[in-house]
Amino acid sequence: MKSVKTVQAALAGALVLLILTGLLSCGGESSGDSRKPDTGDSPSEGMSIGVFVPGVVDGSPTYEMLVAGVRKAVAEFPQASVRVVEGGFNQAGWLEGVMSMAASGRYDLIVTSNPSMPEIVLEVARAVPDVRFLLMDAYLPDHERIHSILFNQREQAYLSGYFAGLVTTSDLPGANPRLRLGLLAGQEFPIMNEVILPGYREGAHGVSPEITVDFRVLGNWFDAGRAQEIAADMIRGGSDTILTIAGGGNQGVLSAARERGTYVLWYDDSGYDEGPGVVAGSSLVHQDTMTYQATRAALRGETPWGSALILGVADGAVGFDTEHPAFREMIPPELIQAVEAKLERLRQGDLRLEMTPPGT
């Protein structure tokens, strides 16, 4: 996930550039495919799908899941096709990348994922009227050619914080009595500040109201060296368990915790194999499954265009990996039972953690 600070500044400039280069009138990519998106609810089994990755795929679990989900769905429809376009880490270029894809005439549907993408997609949809968009990990309601799915990150962050609270109050060898947790973010952005950080704190306070959270910001999504320095300082300050949401910087947090015998929590995918004995817990978003289902619905002509969904534990979209052998070997049974009980309460609706998307 990235911030949106650079997006607004890029919108007008990228659109003007594309108009000047003729992309909006004649298309910047030639594929010989003049198919247009389905305008009703009939199946679109010959759909041409483009996946725009606002970053790179390799090493980015959420984007790996995004691409895997689309490809799995497309594989079930022999006449459908998919092409993946990586936008890189320069957010200023994302608008131009999506605009180029839409204006090329090659794609019936563009799939992307990132909380910062709705503003970009809305701008492109206004400029290019014949393309539909599937937005994952984002929220954009009430547009007839856009369907979005946002994961309930309040639930996800709550589970991370609750488990971190169990760890820091436990007798595990890396825990200390200071009741202090850490959260290192790559950057600040609305969902981080308004949903994840409060949800993490809320979960921790479900174990003990005396727990505090040391929140730090790396400033980018790749500097593992700097992340290691920050994490080391957090550990010196008493944080025995750090939730890291810092992209490539996560490796630096692992290094700092490994050197000092403390713990790390992984976010979005299972991270136990990344740091055996160091990664104590992993909260999950099942973006691959949700993307597969949403893409398959589009191919079958069943997408509720114009709707925006928020999916959580009860929908099978959010979870916590309690089944990995490393987790079950490392964590005492009573802690496993506690987090599994919390998951079950969310699954059954006994515990309700509503999420309000920032800006709504």
N, C-alpha and C positions, 0 to 999 in steps of 0.2 A: 504494500500500500504506500502511496505517496501523497504529499501535500498538493494543494491546488493553487499555490501562490503564483505560479508562473503561467497558469492556464489562461486567465483572463487577458493577460498582456499579449498572448499569442493568437487569440481568436481572430481579431480583425486582420492582422498582418498575414496570417496563413491563408485566409479566404481570398484576400486581394491577390496574393501571389498565385493562387490556383486559377483565379479568373484570368489573370494576365497571361498565364501559360496555356490557357485554352482547355484546361482539364474539364471545366464544367460544361463545355460545349461539345468537345470531341473525344474526351476520355484519355487518360494517361497510360492505360495498360490495354493491350490488344489481345483478346482471347478468342475472337470469332464467335462469342456466345452472347446473343442478344436477348436471352431469356430475362423476363421481369418477374418480380416477386408476386406471389399469389395474392390476389386482392380479396379473397373470401376465405372460407374455411375448408376449401377442398384440399386434398393432399398435394404436396409439392415435392414429390419424390425425386425429381430431377434438379433440385435446388443446387445452386452454386454458392458455397459458403466460404467466407473469408474470416479468419481469426486474427484480430489485431491484439498483439501482446505489448502492453505498455512497459517494456523492459526487454528481458531475454528469457527464453524458455529454460535452458539448461541451468540448474542450480536454483531455480525459483519454483518451489513445490506447488504453489497455488497455480502458477501458469502451466506447469507440467500437467497438473490435474485438469485444467481448463482444456488444453489441447487434447489430452487423452479422452476426455468426455465427448468432445465434438467428433473426433475420429471414430470412436466406438459407435456413435449413432450413424455417422455417414456410411460406415462399413455395412450397415444393414439395408442400405438403399443403393443398389448398384448404379443407378443413374445419377446419384448425387456426387458432388466433388467438394474438396476442401483444400484451402491454401492458407498457410500460416505466414503472417508478416510480423516481424519483430520491430517494435518502435524504438528500442534502446532506452537508455536512462535519461536522455535529455527531454524533459517534459515539454519544452518549447516546441519540439517537433511532432508531438503526438497528434495535434489537431491536423496538421498537414498530412500526416500519414493516414489517418482515418478518412479525411476528405479525398485524398487521392484514390483510396480503395473504393469509396462510394461513387465518385464521379467517373471511374473507369468504365462502368457498365458491365464489369465482370461478375459482380456479386449480387445475388438476390438477398442474402442475409449476411450481416457482419456481427460476429460474436466477440465480445471483449470483456475484461474484468478488471475492476479497480474502482474504489470509491470516488476517485477524481474524474472518472470518465463521463458521468452524466452530462456535465456542461458541454463537453466536447461533442458527444453524440447528439445532443439537442441542436447544437449549431449546425452540424453536418446534416441532420435530418431536415432542417429548415431549408438548406441550400440544395439538397439532392432529394427529390420527392419519390424516387422509385426504389428505395432500398429500405429494408427492415433491419432492426437491431435487437440483439439479445444481450442484455447487460447482466453480468454475474458480479456478485459482491458489490452491488451498487443499487441505488434506489432512484427511480425516475417514473412517477405515475402520470397517467392521463395524456399519453401521446399515442395516437392510433397506430403507429408503426414501430413502437418500442415496447418491449416486455423486459422487466427487470426483476432480479432476485437478489435480495440482501440477506446475508446470514445474520442471525441474532447474536451479535458480538457481545451484547450484555451477558447473555447466558454463557458464552465461551469464556469471557474474561472472568466472570463469577466463578466458574469451575476452576480456572487457573488460580484465582486468588484463594478459593476455599482450600484447594489442595496445598498451595504454598503455606497457608495458615496451619494446616495439619502438620506439615514438615517442620516448620519453625518452632512449633510447640511440642515436638516429639523428642525422643531420645536418640534419634539418628546421629551418627558420629559427626556429621557436618553441621548440625544445628547448634545454635548458641542461645543463651537465655535472653537476648536483647529484643526479641520479638520485632525484628526489622526485616522487611522484604525489599526487593528491588524490581524496577521495571525500566528497561532500556529500550527506547524507541529510536528508529532510524531518523524520523522527523516528526514534528508535531503536525497534526491535521485534525479536522473536526471529529472524526470517529475516535481517534486516539484520545483526544482531550475530553470529549463529551460522553463517550461510551466505554472504551476499553479501560482507561485509568480508573474511572469511578467504579466500574464493574469489578475490576481486580481488587480494589480496596473493599468493596461491598462483600465480596466473597471471603476475603481474609477476616473481616469483622464478624462473619458468620461463625468463625472459630473463636476469636478473641477480639473484643473491641479495643484492646490495648496495642494491637499490631499497627505499626506504621509502615508507610511505603516511601522509599527513596526513588523518585522519578527523575530520570536523566534522558537527554536527547543527544544522539550521536551527530546529527547534522547531515547525514547522507546514508546510503544503503549499501556501502561497500568497504568502509575503512575498518578492517579487522584490527589493525594495530591500535588505532585510537579507541576502538570499542574495548579492547583488552585493558587499556589504561583506565578508562572510565569504570569498567566493572571491578578492577582491582581496588579503586578508590571506594566504590560502593561496599565492597567486602570489608575493607578496613573500617568503614563506618558502621559495620554491624549487620549488613544484609547477608544472610546465609542462603537465601534462595532468590534467584533473579529470573524474572520472565523477560526473555529477549525477543524483540520484534524489530530486528535491525538488518534484515537481508544478509548480505555477505559479512556484516559486522558480527553476526551470531558466532562465528568461529572464534573471534577474539574473546567473547564472553565465556565460551567454553574453555579457552586456554587459561583465563584468569581463575575460573572456578576450579579447574583441574589442579592448578598449582597450589591452591589454598584449601583444597578439600571441602569446598562448598557445592551448592547445587544450582542447576539451571532448569528452567521450564521452557519447553518448546511450544510454539504456537502454529496452528493451522494444519500441521501434519505430524506424524509420529517421528520423534527425534531420538529415540533411545539408541539407535545404531550410530548416530552422530557423535555421541559422547557416553559410551558405556560407563556406568558408575557415577556419572556427572549429571546427565539428564535424568531428573527424578520423575518428571511427568510431562505429558503431551496432550494438550487440548487439540481438537480436530475440527476442521470443516471438510465436509465430503463434497468438495467442489466437482470432483470427477463425476460422481453419481448424479448430482443435481444438474450439471451441464449436459450430461448424456440425456437425462430425462427431458430437459427443456429443448435440446436440439432435436431429439426424436419427435417431440410434440410439434415442432415447427415443420419438420419433414412430413408429418402426417396431417398437417393442416389443422392442428388442434390448439395452437397457441392463443391464450387470451390477450391479444394485443391491447395495449393501453393500460394493462394492470401492472402493479408493482407488489411483489410478495416479500414478506419477511419470514424466513424459515429458521427453525431452531431444532432443539433436541427432539421434540415430539414429532417433527417431520423427517427425522433421519438426516438432517443437514449439519448438525453440530454434535460433537461428542467429546469423549475423553478416552484415550487408549489405556485401558486397564488390562488388556489381554497379552501384551507383549511379554515374552519370557523375562527380559531384563527388568521390567517393571515389577513383575510378581516376585522375582528373586530379591530385588533391592528393598522393596517397600513392605513394612510389617502388615500382616493381615488386617489388623483393625483399621489402619489407614485406608487400605484398599476397600474394605467394606463401607467405610464412611463416604468415600467419593462415589462409589457405586450406588449407595443409597440416595445421594443427592441427584445423581443422574436419573435414577428411577422416579424420583419425585417430579423432576422436570418432564420426564417422558409421560407420566400419568397426568400431569397438569395440577398436581398438588402444590407445586412451587411454580409460581408464575412470575417471570421476569420480562415484562414488556419492554420493547426497544423502540424509542422514538428516533427516527433518522435525523441527524443534524440538518438544520435548515428548514424543517417542516413544521 
